[in-house]
Amino acid sequence: MSLTITPIGSALGAEIEGIDLSLPLHAEHYAAIEQALLQHQVLFFRNQPLTPEQHLRFAAGFGKLHIHPLYPNVPQHPELLLLDTDVVDLRDNASWHTDVTFLEAPALGAILSAKQVPPFGGDTLWASGIAAYEALSAPLAKMLDGLTASHDFTRSFPLERFGSTPDDLARYEQTRRDHPPLSHPVIRTHPISRRKALFVNDGFTTRINELQPAESAALLTLLFNHISRPEFTVRWRWAANDLAFWDNRVTQHYAVDDYRPQRRVMHRATILGDKPF
């Protein structure tokens, strides 16, 4: 298999052709994909009709997989998240977020496979935390470096939407006990490339710890608006069997919720990462 890598955005994003992800891959294929991910931050593969087993095998080649504490999974495959608008409320995905930053060691990345898509709408956007950081003024970047921010899973997963039955409530309360709010650096250093990236997101970040509440709220609003500027983003129009692989350490994404009442079904494998620094 010979990979063809075509950039599709200035800040991030590339489409990869010339590989069949349903087949077992060799070490050199994983190395090439990992290098492309470091360079482009989000990769897109078209026409990859993967079974759950094939999806998980591909994802597991990059690291240990996460089991989400609240979202449903594909039956018999706990590591494969089911994002189905006929099964679960997915409004929390219609905001700029970085996945599972409520973990002490958030995800390295995620691999999302489109199983059923609406005839129009339902695009996903990604934003580069690296491009956003590098566009900051020098005084602001210097001030942010060294600050920490709190991340709380309840910001995206409120009780009123995920505790509607006794079983749901019990699971929710257990998740809250297992995942109390924690802190990450506002500016994260990529563990491999050593590039710096903005690492606060509207999905889970609640405050900048070293600032007064009003200062924190104002600065977070500025940073949330900054990272979503169009020049830092790429937008993908899904077709069935498309697959996206993003570096969760330095990106955010936004699933556009503009297709109801049409159904959208996606499978996601989430690869655990390392503690941000």
N, C-alpha and C positions, 0 to 999 in steps of 0.2 A: 504494500500500500504506500503510495506516494502522496503526501499531503500538499494541498494547495491552500495557502492562507491569504485571504483578501481582506484588507482593512475596510471597514464600512463607516467609521467615524473618526474624527480628528482626536478626540480625547480618549476614546476607548471603543472596543468592538471590532471583531473580525469574523468572517465566515470561513469555515474549514470544509474543504472537499477532498475526496480521494481516500476516504476511510470508511469502513463498515464497522460500526460500534457494536453490532450484534455478535461479532466474532471475538474470540479471545485475542487480546493484544499482547505484543511483545514489549519488553522493557523500553526499547527505543521509541515505540509509539507513545507510551506514557510520557517519556522524557520530552518528546517533541510537543505534545499537547501541553505539558506543564510549562515549557518555555514560551509557547504561544500565549498561555494564560498570563504569565508574568508580564509579557509585553503588551497585551491587548485588554486584559482585565475581564472581558466577557467574550466567550466564543459561541458561535452558532453553527449547528450542523443540521442540514435539511435531509428529509427522507431517511429517518432512522427509526423504523418501526420495532422498538425493543420490547421484549417481554419483561415482566418484572424481574425475573432472574438475570437477564442480560443487563438491564439497567443497573441493578445492584452490583453485579460483577464489575462493570466498568467503573462505577463510583468507588468501590472498595479498593481499586488499584491505586487510589490517591490517599487513602487513610481510613481510619475507623469511622463508622457511620453513626449518626445521632438518631435517637428515637424521640419524637416530639411528645411532650407530656400532655397535650390537649387535643391536637388535631387527630382525626382518624387516619388509619393506615390502610394500604391495600391489603385485602385479606391474605393471611398467612405470611405477610411480609412486613413486620413491624418497623423496619428501617425505611420503608417507602411511604412517604407522606401522600395522602389522598387529598387533593384540592379540587373538590367537586361542588359546584354551586347548587346542585340538587341535594347535597348531603349536609353541608356546613356553611355558616355565614362567613363570607370571605371579605367583608368590608375592611378589615384591618390591613389587607394587602393593598388597598387603594390609598396608600400614603407612602412617602419616602421612608424606607426602612432598610436596615441591615439585619440579616437574619440572626435570631437567638443571641443578641448581645446581652441578654440577661444571664448568660452562662459566664463562668469565670474564664473559660477558654472557648470563646465563640467559634463559629464555623470557619474553617479554611475556605470552603466554597460549597456550592450546591449545583446539582445537575437536574434540570427541569425538563420533562418530556411532555409534549402536547398530545393528548389522547383524543380529545373532542374540542373543537373550537367553534365559535359562532361564525356565521357567514361574514360578519363585519364587526369591528370593535374588538375589545379584549387584548389590545396591544400591551406590551410591557416595555418600560423605559428603565435604563440603567444610568447611573451617574458615577463619575470618577472622583473619589475622594482625593486622589493624587492631584488631578488637574485643579480641583477646588482649592486645595492647600497651596499649590504653587502660584495661584492667582491672587492670594491674599497679599495685602500690603505688608512690607517688612515689619513695621511696628506691631500690627495685629498678630502676625504669625509668631513673633517673639513673645508676645503676651500670652498667647494660647499654649505655647510649648511649655509643658510642666504642669498645666492645669488638669484636673480630673473631673469626670462627670458621672452622675448616678444613672444607672439603667435599671428599669423596673418592668417586668413582664406584664403587669396589670395595666400599663399604659395602652398596650395594643389588645390585651385580652381582658376586658372589664367583666366583672362578675355578672352583670345583667345579661350578657350575651353568652356566657359559657358556664352558667350555673343554674340552668332552667329546670333540671330534674334532680332528685336526691343523689343519683349516681354521678351526674355531672358536677354537682356541688361538692361532693366528697373528693372527686378528682381535682377540682379546682383548688380546694383548700389544701390538699396535699402538695400540689404544684407550688402554691404560694409558700408553704413551709420549706419545700426543697429549694426554692429559688427566691430568697429574699433579695431586695435591691442591693446592687454592688457597684463598684466604681471601675472605670477604665480611663486611660488617658484621652484627653480631647484630641490630641494629635498622636496618631499611631505610626510606628515605624514598621514597614513590611519586613518580616523576618528573613526573607531571602534577598529581595532587591535592595533593601535598606532605604527605599524611598519613603517619604513621609506623606501621610494622608489625613484628612479630616475624618474624625471617628466619633461623631455625634449624629444621631438620627432621630427623626420625628416619631418613629415607631416605638422606641424604648427609652430614649434619653429624657430624664425629667428635670435635671438641674446641673449647673456647674458648681461643684462643691465649695470652691474657695471664694465665691462671690456672694454678695447679698442677693436675696430672692429677686428683687426688681432688676438688678444688674444681670443676673443669670437669665431671666426670662427675655430681656431685651437682646442679649448676646446670642442666645439660642435661636431666637426668631431670625436674627440676621444670618446666622450660619445655616439654618435650614433653608432659607431663601437663596442663599449664595450657592449651595451645592446643587440646587435644582436648576441653575441657569442653563439655557439650551446648549450653550457651547461646551458644557461639561457632560453632555448626555448623548445616548444613542437610543433609538426606538425600534423595536422589532415587531413586525406584523406576522403573527403566528399562522402556520399551516399545520394540519394534522401530521404528526410524527416529526416535527421539528424538535430539536433538543438544544438547550442553552446551558452553558457551564460558566459560572462566574466566580471570580475571586472575591469572596465575602469579606476579606480583610480590608479591602480598599475600595469597595463599591457600595452603592445603595441602589434600590430598585423600587419601582412603582407599577403595580398592576392596574391598568385603567379599567374602572368598573362602569363601562358604558354600553353593555350588551344585553342587559336584562330585558325580557325574561328568557333569553337564549341561555343554553347550558354551556358551561366550559369545564372541562375535566383535564387536570394535569397531575402527573406523578413527580414527586421530588425526593431525591436522595441528598441528604445533607452530610457533608464531610467535616468531622470535628477538626479543630485547629489548635492554636496555642494561645497562651495568655498574652494579651496585648501589652506592648511596651513602647 
